[in-house]
Amino acid sequence: MAKRRKKGKPNPDVHRFIKHYYDEYKFKYKCKPPYNPGKDSFLIKKLLTQYGSLDFLKQMLRLYMFSNEDVVRKYKHSINIFYMQREDLADRVRRTSVGRQAIESDAETKREYEELKKKLMKRLLNEPLS
């Protein structure tokens, strides 16, 4: 009989990211996202471990949701494809100075954070996809 793996405490950032993904997806497609709880939660947990910041992942997700690549559109911005494109998305967030500011600054107030987000979106929408 195989040993059962002991589960640790759930990471609350995984749930926060899933909620953020759900909201972004629903805004874009006007329906619920395809979600596989076991697999998608595992991938998000790996991303949080790899990149260490929920805010950084949210910035990556924002870029991803505006992506018009064929594979992304074909699979309707699934978490699986998001995971597969993680390196490219992370590089693009790091290259964007406003994106780097949004991640590194503590954004003392909600208003400041929203202003940074608007500047980032304006800049990202003007940047060509590669």
N, C-alpha and C positions, 0 to 999 in steps of 0.2 A: 504494500500500500504506500502510495506516494505521500511525502510529508506536505502538509499545508503550509504555505508561506504565511508568516505572521504579518498582519497589516499594521502599518504605522498610523499615526494620526493623519487625517486627511488635511491636505494643504488648502486653506481657505482661498488662496489666490487662484487655484484651479476653478473653483466655483465662480469666482468673480469674473475670470476670463470667459468662461462659458456663457455667463449672463451677458457680458459685453458682446461676445460673438453673436449670441441669439438676437440681441437688439440691432446690431449692424446688419445682420442677414435679413431680419424681418423688414428693416427699413429699405433695403435694396430690392428684395424679391416679393415683399408683401405676403410672405408665408413662413411657416416654421422651417428651420434649417434641418437638413438630414443630420442626425446625431446618433452615434453609436457610443453609449455611455462608457463601456469598458475601454474600448480602443481609443476614443477621442480623449478621455480623461488621462489615459496613460501617455499619449502624445503631448498633451498640454503640460503634464507634470515634467516630462523630459525637456520641453522647451523652457519651462521656468527654471529648471536646474541648469540648463545650458546658458541661458541669457540672464538669469538672476533677477529680473525685474518685470513686474506686471505692467508697468508703464511702457517699458520697451516693447513688450509683446503687443500691447494695444496699438502702439505706433506702427509696428509691423502689420498688424491686422488691418489698419486703416489703409496702408499702401496696397495690401492684398485685395481688399474689397474694391479698389478702384482699378485693379489690373484687368486688362482686356485680352490677355493671352488666351489662345484657343483652348488649351487644356484646362485653364481656370474656368472659363465660361462653360466648357463642356460638363464639368463636374460641379458647376454652380457654387464655386468658392467653398468647397468642403474643407474640413480641418485636416484631412489626410493630405490634400494638395498643398495646403498652407504649410504643413510640416515639411513636405518635400521641397518647397521653395524657401525654406527658412534662411539659408545662407545669403541668397540674393536679396531678400527683403531686409535682413539685418544690415547688410552692407549699404543698402540704399538709405536706411534710417541713419546709420552712422555718418554717411557722407553729407547728409543734409544738416547744415549748421543749426537751423531752427529746430530740427528734430532732436539733435544732440542737446540743445538748450532745454527743451521740454523734458528730456529724460534726466539730465543732471541737476537742473534747478529744483528747488523744493516747492516752487509755486506757492508762495505764502497764502494766496487767496484763490478762491475758485475763479474769480474774474480774470486774474493773471493767467491761470491755467487755460481758460477758454480763449483768451487772446493769443496765447502761444499756439494753441491748436488751430485757430483760424489762419494764422500766418503760415503754419506748416502745411495746411491743406491748400492754401493759395499757391504756395511754392511748389508743392507736389503735383498739383494739377497742371502747372505750367511746364513741369519737367517731362521730357519725352520718355516713354517706356523703352527699355532696351531689351 
